[in-house]
Every structure is written in C-alpha cells, then in structure tokens.
Amino acid sequence: MAAVPGDSVLAPRVDPSAAAAPAEPGAARPDLEQLETAMESPRSRGIALTVLAVLAVLYTLYFARPFLLPITFAILLNFLLSPVIRAMHRARIPVPLAAGVVVLSLLALLGIGIYTASAPVQGWIAKAPHALATANARLRKIRSPVEQVTRTAEQVERATTVGGAPRQEVVVRGPSLVSRVFGTTEALLAGALEVIILLYFLLAAGDMFLQKLIKLLPQFEDKKKAVRIARETEASISTYLLTLLAVNVGEGLVVAGVMYLLGMPTPWLWGVLVACLEFIPYLGAITMVVVLALAGLTTFGSVGHALLVPGAFLAINLLQSNIVSPLFLSERLTLNPVAIFIGLSLWFFLWGIPGVFLAVPLLATFKIFCDHIETLAAVGEFLGRRDAEERREVVRNGAAA
C-alpha cells in the first residue's frame, strides 16, 4: 500500500491496489498484515506508551526545575524534621507552634553559621587576585616544561599551515560557572524563601495529606500499604541525611585538625567548607582540592609544603569515601553503586548541582515505592545492592557450571 502524493502526512489517502515489493530479487516478501498485527498488540502499545511517558517525565523535570526544585527540597526537609515535630507533639506542644520553633531554630543556626564565616570568607575573596598571581608564579617552574611543549606544537602548526592568514574564530561566551551552579542572586533568594515557607506549612500540616490519601483509598490493604510506604520513605531519607551529615561533620573536624597541624590560617573554615561541599558527591571534593591548593600556594613559600595541604585533604577524602561512607551508608540505603552513579549523572543533567545533592534521597524513595508495588518490583530489585544470600547463589551456580 502506498500513500497518494499530495495528501496530508497525518491523514494520507492509501492506494489499496499497491503491493509491497521486496528490496532484492528472491528476498522474502514483507507481510504487512503480520506487521500491523504486531504493532497493534497490547505489548507493543504498552512499550510505546511507557517510552513516551518516561520521555515526558524527563522533559518535565528538566524544563520545570525552577518550580520543582524548591518543592523537592522542602519535602525532603519535611521528611527529615517530621520525627522532631511528632516528638514535640507528644510533649503536648501544638503542631503549628512546634513547626514554627523548628523552622526558626533552623534559620537561626544557618544565620549564625553564615555570620561567623562571612568575615574569613570575605578576607580570602579580597586576597583572591593576589593569591592567583602568587600561585601562578610559584607553579611556573612546574608548568615550564608543559609550556615549552605547547609552544613547540604551535610553531609546528604554524609552519605546516597552508593558505596564508590564520582563520578567525568566533567564541560565544556562555553563562559563568557561578551562575550555572547557584543561579542569580534573586532566583537563589526567592527559592530559599519558597523552601522556608513551604517547609513550615508541610510541618504544620503534619500527617494531614497522608490521612486524606488513606481516606480516599477504598481497600484496607491499600491503606496499610500507603502508611507503610510513607513511614519507610521518611525513615530512609531521615537516616540517609542524618548519617551523611554526621560523616561530613566528622570529616570536616579531621580536616580542620590536619589544617591546624600544617599551619593553615583559619583551619575551622576549611573544616566547615569540607562539611558543606561533601554533600555534593565528586564535584565537592574536586572543588575543595582546587581551593586548598590555591590557599596553600598563597600561604606557604615552599611548593612542596603548599601541595601537602590539598594532598592531605585528598587522602582523608579517599578514606572517607572508600571506607567510612560505604560502612555507614550502604547498609542503610541498600542501593547498588551502579544505580547511584547513574542517578547522580541523570539528576546532574536534569537539575545541575542541586540535582546531585538530591539524587540519592530520590533514588532511595523511588526504590521503596518499587519494593511495595508489585508491577515495579523488578526495578526495585535492580536498584538494591546484592545481599549475602544472592552472592552465595551466584557462586554456587558458577561452580555447578
């Protein structure tokens, strides 16, 4: 069958007398009826709808990130702080008052931290141009062999260039790194205000949304499943955030002590920066290495002493990421490393640095949902790490083969 030329692509007129011919002589003739039957099968339609739904969700997450990011942060903080609100409620404190106390305490701690760190940070920022010049001068001895090779390669390229004048290149400047990471000041303040307000309302509402959901569900088993999923999601995210906070604070204290022994000024500031940046997997550690390298080259006259500063942090970070974090986090989150890495990459692509911070809590939440929904059990199994029984089963099968 063939479409008559000139018709619409969406509604073509089909010539029923046209016959499909094989591409090569002697080849099997295509069976259009079998193809139509396969395309109309429920399985094919289900796969197509699933692919379209996944693409629609990804596009929505990407383009709606200014709207979704504050809501996601507020919901995660609500999961983290809800046990505190319930404990205060059991102590006869009204839930709206408890929510106000918790949010104000959180803002007070954040304000004290920013105020305490503002003066040292401003001092280092004021010295940044001089620090970069000093670091550049002290690294010149290390960079001189590489620069010599680069100059030689450029001379060879100019000698082999044919056609006279060099080509002009047009460079299109994109947004700066700071704007990519944090966004504009107005957007950052507006997002923070939205998170604070929404967090208060979520905490003050308590279990209202869960109760309404339970009321809407028709069967008692569905009600029990909804409560179980909500409680396990809250417990998992709270455990992850609290454990990660404890690990990062511990690493920050160790780094502060090592910086003090190495003679770095304001060692507590480096410990605070480490504790904050370690919430961002991989990128936070890389940023800290660069910052400590510049600070060390500015502070010390010896290049070896200066590079010992980022080297010490890198050694501490390797111990933390390869021994301490897997010991505490993997047992609690039960996510396999491949899923975590893919999740980090996906959420970094969708939401940037905030998405990297949210990746593991969102993965843990999604896994809990999958574990309690029969049709998604296979996805939950893929996201989970291999347990000891599964490992023994694989070894036994390999030995039997």
C-alpha positions in Angstrom: 0.0 0.0 0.0 1.3 3.5 -0.8 0.1 7.0 0.0 -1.1 9.1 -2.9 1.3 12.2 -3.4 -0.1 15.5 -2.2 -2.1 14.2 0.8 -1.5 15.1 4.4 1.1 13.2 6.3 -1.3 12.8 9.2 -4.2 11.6 7.1 -2.9 10.2 3.8 -5.1 8.5 1.2 -3.9 4.9 0.7 -3.9 3.1 -2.6 -5.2 -0.4 -1.7 -4.1 -1.8 -5.1 -0.4 -1.0 -4.4 1.7 -4.0 -3.5 4.9 -4.1 -1.4 7.9 -5.4 -3.3 11.0 -7.0 -1.8 14.2 -4.9 -1.8 16.2 -7.6 -3.6 15.1 -10.3 -6.1 14.4 -13.6 -4.4 14.0 -12.0 -1.0 11.0 -12.8 1.2 8.0 -10.6 0.6 7.1 -8.4 3.6 3.9 -9.4 5.4 2.1 -6.2 6.1 -0.7 -7.9 7.9 1.7 -9.5 10.3 3.4 -6.2 10.9 0.1 -4.5 11.5 -0.9 -7.2 14.0 2.4 -6.9 15.8 2.2 -3.1 16.0 -1.4 -3.3 17.3 -0.6 -5.9 20.0 -1.1 -4.8 23.6 2.6 -5.4 24.4 3.8 -3.1 21.6 1.4 -0.4 22.6 2.4 -0.7 26.3 6.1 -0.4 25.4 5.4 2.7 23.2 3.3 4.3 25.9 6.0 3.6 28.6 8.8 5.2 26.4 6.6 8.2 25.7 5.7 8.6 29.4 9.4 8.3 30.5 10.4 11.0 27.9 7.5 13.2 29.0 8.6 12.9 32.7 12.3 13.7 31.9 11.3 16.7 29.7 9.0 18.0 32.5 11.7 17.6 35.2 14.2 19.4 33.0 12.1 22.4 31.9 10.2 22.7 35.2 13.2 22.6 37.5 12.8 26.2 38.8 9.4 25.2 40.0 10.2 21.7 41.2 13.5 22.3 43.0 12.2 24.3 46.0 9.3 21.9 46.4 11.6 18.9 46.4 14.0 20.5 48.9 11.0 21.3 51.2 9.6 17.8 51.0 13.0 16.2 51.9 13.5 18.6 54.8 9.9 17.7 55.9 10.9 14.0 55.9 13.9 14.9 57.9 12.2 17.0 60.5 8.9 15.3 60.9 10.1 12.9 63.6 11.1 16.0 65.7 7.6 17.5 65.2 5.9 14.3 66.3 8.1 14.1 69.4 7.2 17.7 70.3 3.6 16.9 69.7 3.8 14.0 72.1 5.1 16.5 74.6 1.8 18.4 74.3 3.2 21.2 72.1 0.8 22.2 69.3 2.0 21.1 65.9 1.9 24.6 64.3 3.9 26.0 67.2 6.4 23.1 67.0 6.8 23.7 63.3 7.5 27.4 63.9 10.1 26.6 66.6 11.9 24.1 64.3 11.9 26.4 61.3 13.1 29.4 63.3 15.8 27.3 65.0 17.0 26.1 61.6 17.1 29.6 60.3 19.0 30.8 63.4 21.6 28.1 63.1 22.0 28.9 59.4 22.3 32.6 60.1 24.9 32.2 62.9 27.0 30.0 60.6 26.9 32.5 57.7 27.7 35.4 60.0 30.6 33.6 61.6 32.1 32.5 58.3 31.4 35.7 56.4 34.5 37.7 57.7 37.1 35.0 56.9 35.5 34.2 53.6 35.5 37.9 52.6 39.1 38.1 53.6 40.1 35.2 51.3 37.9 36.7 48.5 39.7 40.0 48.8 43.0 38.3 48.6 41.9 36.2 45.6 43.6 38.2 42.8 46.9 38.4 44.7 46.6 34.7 45.6 46.1 33.7 42.0 49.1 35.7 40.9 51.2 34.2 43.6 50.1 30.7 42.9 50.7 31.2 39.2 54.3 32.5 39.9 55.1 29.5 42.2 53.7 27.0 39.7 55.6 28.4 36.8 58.6 26.1 37.5 56.2 23.1 37.3 54.4 24.4 34.2 57.5 25.4 32.2 58.1 22.0 30.6 54.5 21.8 29.5 54.5 25.3 28.2 57.7 24.6 26.2 56.0 21.6 24.6 52.9 23.7 23.8 55.0 26.4 22.2 56.8 23.9 20.0 53.5 22.3 18.9 52.2 25.8 18.0 55.3 26.5 15.9 54.9 23.2 14.1 51.3 24.0 13.4 52.1 27.5 12.0 54.9 26.0 9.8 52.5 23.5 8.3 49.6 25.9 7.8 48.7 26.4 4.1 46.7 29.4 2.9 48.3 32.5 4.5 46.4 34.3 7.2 45.1 32.3 10.1 41.4 31.7 10.4 39.4 33.8 12.7 37.5 32.0 15.5 34.2 33.2 17.0 33.9 32.5 20.6 30.4 32.5 22.1 30.6 33.1 25.9 28.0 31.3 27.9 26.9 32.0 31.5 29.6 32.0 34.2 30.4 29.0 36.4 28.9 30.7 39.5 25.6 31.4 37.6 25.5 27.8 36.4 26.0 26.4 39.9 24.0 28.9 42.1 21.9 30.8 39.6 21.3 34.5 40.0 21.0 36.1 43.5 17.3 36.9 43.0 16.5 33.4 42.0 18.5 31.9 44.9 16.8 34.1 47.5 13.4 33.5 46.0 13.9 29.8 46.0 15.2 29.8 49.6 12.2 31.8 50.7 9.8 29.4 49.0 11.6 26.4 50.6 11.2 28.0 54.1 7.5 28.9 53.7 6.6 25.6 52.2 8.6 23.7 54.8 6.6 25.4 57.6 3.3 24.6 56.0 4.3 20.9 55.5 5.5 20.6 59.0 2.4 22.4 60.4 0.1 20.1 58.4 1.6 17.0 60.0 0.0 13.8 58.6 -2.9 15.6 57.0 -2.0 14.7 53.4 -1.4 11.0 54.4 -4.7 10.9 56.3 -6.5 12.3 53.2 -4.8 9.8 51.0 -5.8 6.9 53.3 -9.4 8.2 53.3 -9.5 8.1 49.5 -8.2 4.5 49.2 -11.1 2.0 49.0 -9.5 -1.1 50.4 -8.0 -1.7 53.9 -4.9 -3.4 52.4 -4.2 -0.3 50.2 -4.5 1.9 53.3 -1.9 -0.2 55.2 0.4 -0.2 52.2 0.2 3.6 51.9 1.1 4.1 55.6 3.9 1.6 55.3 5.4 3.3 52.2 5.1 6.7 53.8 6.8 5.7 57.1 9.6 3.8 55.4 10.3 6.6 53.0 10.5 9.1 55.9 12.8 6.8 57.9 15.1 6.1 54.9 15.5 9.7 53.9 16.0 10.8 57.5 18.5 8.1 58.1 20.4 9.0 55.0 20.5 12.7 55.6 21.5 12.3 59.3 24.2 9.7 58.6 25.6 11.8 55.7 25.6 14.9 57.9 27.4 13.0 60.7 30.0 11.6 58.3 30.6 15.0 56.7 30.9 16.8 60.0 33.4 14.1 61.2 35.5 14.6 58.0 35.3 18.4 58.5 36.7 18.1 62.0 39.5 15.8 60.9 40.4 18.2 58.0 40.3 21.2 60.4 42.7 19.4 62.8 45.1 18.5 59.9 45.0 22.1 58.5 45.9 23.3 62.0 48.9 21.0 62.2 50.0 22.1 58.7 49.9 25.7 59.7 47.0 26.9 57.6 45.2 30.0 58.8 41.5 29.7 59.9 41.6 25.9 60.0 37.9 25.8 61.2 36.9 27.5 57.9 38.3 24.7 55.8 36.6 22.2 58.0 33.2 23.9 57.5 33.8 24.1 53.7 34.6 20.4 53.6 31.4 19.5 55.6 29.3 21.6 53.2 30.9 20.6 49.9 30.9 16.9 50.8 27.1 16.9 50.3 27.9 17.2 46.6 29.5 13.9 45.5 32.7 14.1 43.5 32.4 17.7 42.5 32.6 18.9 46.1 35.9 17.1 46.7 37.4 18.4 43.4 36.4 21.9 44.3 37.9 21.6 47.7 41.2 20.3 46.3 41.5 23.3 44.0 40.6 25.8 46.8 43.1 24.2 49.2 45.8 24.2 46.5 45.4 27.9 45.8 45.2 28.7 49.6 48.4 26.6 50.2 50.3 28.2 47.4 49.4 31.6 48.7 50.2 30.9 52.4 53.5 28.9 52.1 56.7 29.8 50.2 57.6 26.2 49.5 55.7 24.5 46.7 56.0 21.1 48.4 54.6 22.4 51.7 51.8 24.1 49.8 50.8 21.0 47.8 50.8 19.0 51.0 47.6 20.8 52.0 45.4 19.5 49.2 47.2 16.2 49.3 46.3 15.7 53.0 42.7 16.5 52.2 42.7 14.1 49.3 44.0 11.3 51.5 41.3 12.0 54.1 38.6 12.1 51.4 39.7 8.8 49.9 39.5 7.1 53.3 36.1 8.6 53.9 34.6 7.8 50.5 36.0 4.3 50.3 35.8 3.0 53.9 33.7 5.3 56.2 30.8 6.2 53.8 30.2 2.6 52.4 30.4 1.3 56.0 27.6 3.5 57.2 25.5 4.4 54.1 25.3 1.2 52.0 23.8 -0.9 54.8 21.1 1.7 55.4 20.2 2.7 51.9 20.8 -0.7 50.2 21.4 0.9 46.8 24.0 -0.6 44.5 26.9 1.7 43.3 25.9 1.4 39.6 22.4 2.8 40.4 23.9 5.6 42.5 26.3 6.6 39.7 23.6 6.6 37.0 21.3 8.5 39.3 24.0 11.1 40.0 24.6 11.6 36.3 20.9 11.8 35.5 20.0 14.3 38.1 23.1 16.4 37.4 21.9 16.6 33.8 18.4 17.5 34.8 18.9 19.8 37.8 22.6 20.5 38.0 24.3 20.7 41.4 21.1 20.7 43.4 20.1 17.5 41.5 23.3 15.8 42.5 22.5 16.6 46.1 19.0 15.2 45.8 20.0 12.2 43.7 20.5 9.5 46.4 17.5 10.5 48.6 15.3 10.4 45.5 16.7 7.1 44.4 16.0 5.7 47.9 12.5 7.0 47.8 11.8 5.5 44.4 13.2 2.1 45.5 10.9 2.0 48.5 7.9 2.7 46.2 9.1 0.0 43.8 9.5 -2.6 46.6 5.9 -2.1 47.7 4.3 -2.1 44.2 4.1 -5.5 42.5 4.5 -4.2 38.9 7.6 -2.3 39.8 9.3 -5.0 42.0 11.9 -5.7 39.3 13.0 -2.1 39.2 13.4 -2.1 43.0 15.4 -5.3 42.8 17.8 -3.7 40.2 18.3 -0.6 42.4 19.1 -2.7 45.5 22.5 -4.0 46.3 23.4 -7.7 46.2 22.8 -9.4 49.6 24.9 -12.2 51.0 22.4 -14.9 50.0 22.3 -13.7 46.4 26.1 -13.7 46.3 26.3 -17.3 47.6 23.7 -18.3 45.0 25.8 -16.8 42.2 28.9 -18.6 43.4 27.1 -21.9 43.6 25.7 -21.6 40.1 29.2 -20.7 38.8 30.7 -23.7 40.5 28.0 -26.0 39.1 28.5 -24.8 35.6 
